[in-house]
Amino acid sequence: MKKIAIVFVTTILFLGGCSFLEDVNSTLNYVDEAREYASEASDFANEAPTLAKQAINDEQALNKFESRLEEMKKDIQEFNKLEAPKVGAELHQNIVDRNEKALNTIDQFLKNIEDGNLDPSMVENTEAFQTLTEINDVIDQINQLNE
């Protein structure tokens, strides 16, 4: 009877340890995904205003800008679908909220491009891309989950 109890307790402890390891792996994977996304968002935020200004008078630049907008929109949507670990759920939601603002801006740009109406005043509004830059602040907090 003692042997069965010892095996039972050992099994429970082992399974609990596996769950803990899964949580750790999930957190590490999420942190890696978040870092990669932050890098992409930052790159986009830095290059988008210049591309947008060039796109006003240059058809080739317009096509490139439209492609970058579509790529970033896809990246945002994919990131928003990630399942955050429990310890990072609030931070993930913070990024998702900022992403929604960025998506609205991207959708407005895409609509203006489709309508042949890229508005120079909207291009001048670099705050439109500031949201994506701010994501790095949240990613720094997510990186602390890795420690």
Residue pairs with C-beta under 8 A, 6 or more apart in sequence:
23 85
23 86
26 83
26 85
27 85
27 87
27 88
27 145
27 146
28 146
30 82
30 83
30 84
30 85
30 88
30 92
30 142
30 145
31 88
31 142
31 143
31 145
31 146
33 79
33 82
34 79
34 82
34 92
34 95
34 139
34 142
35 139
35 142
35 143
37 75
37 79
37 135
37 139
38 135
38 136
38 139
40 72
40 75
41 72
41 75
41 76
41 102
41 132
41 133
41 135
41 136
42 132
42 133
42 135
42 136
44 68
44 71
44 72
44 129
44 132
45 129
45 130
45 132
45 133
46 133
47 68
48 65
48 68
48 69
48 72
48 129
49 123
49 126
49 129
51 61
51 64
51 65
51 68
52 65
52 109
52 118
52 122
52 123
53 123
54 61
54 65
55 61
55 62
55 64
55 65
55 66
55 113
55 118
55 123
56 62
56 118
56 120
56 123
62 113
62 118
65 109
65 113
66 110
66 113
69 106
69 109
69 110
69 113
70 110
72 102
72 106
72 132
73 103
73 106
73 107
73 110
76 99
76 102
76 103
76 106
77 103
79 95
79 96
79 99
80 96
80 99
82 92
84 91
84 92
84 93
85 145
87 145
88 142
88 145
91 138
91 141
91 142
91 145
92 142
94 138
95 135
95 138
95 139
98 131
98 132
98 134
98 135
98 138
99 131
99 135
101 131
102 129
102 131
102 132
105 128
105 129
105 131
108 122
109 118
109 122
112 118
112 119
112 122
122 128
